[in-house]
Amino acid sequence: PQLLFCPDSGKALHSSFSQGMGSPADQPSPPLAFSRLMQGGCLPLKEAVGGSVPFEDPTNGDIAIEDYREIREITSQTAAAFRVRIRRTQFFNGSVDDRVGAAEMHRALVNNLHRDTPPSLDWVRGHFRWVVWKLAAMERAFPAIFGGKCLTPDKVYLQIVNRYDKEVRGSKRSVLTKIQEKDEQNTAYMILCVSQVVQCDSKPVRLLLTDGWREADASLDD
């Protein structure tokens, strides 16, 4: 299985297709790989980053130092209130502070839904939180490739639209959503991310876990 990175649609899908990755000489350089991503395609994450490993070096990329410092401070707990800086945008204009947050994302989504049932602001804010946290992590981990290119208003908006298409229009729910709504056993196989260590100085250690869509409280066994 490979992790496919599709920044515009917001998809992160495991694929079991059998095509080989090819020899290193056949692989595109990170800038070429990223340009293919920006054209709407999906690539294995390994290919998108040219086989490189996470390395925080803001001097090697298209991101200003002050923006990088701001992105470094984003956590799963602060992402919901973050306001994304507007650089170039197709969807947002006239922001008072040249930034957009969850409220502006909600307004844009409602204005473009026409006859569809609009989501609540809380729904948008919840997904905005995880999208911002994820894209900030991409820029932080691979600034030479993704710096200044992932955490943009348009890409955040498009990923929220994709989530609306899946969850509301397509009635597809994440594993934690199904568990919390009593439609799945909590013993189901799943891969979760630690979004926060709540308490680690006493036992049991308490964590917050996420599937990228919802969050759940957990504790470690002794």
Disulfide bonds with the S-S distance in Angstrom:
Cys6-Cys42 2.05
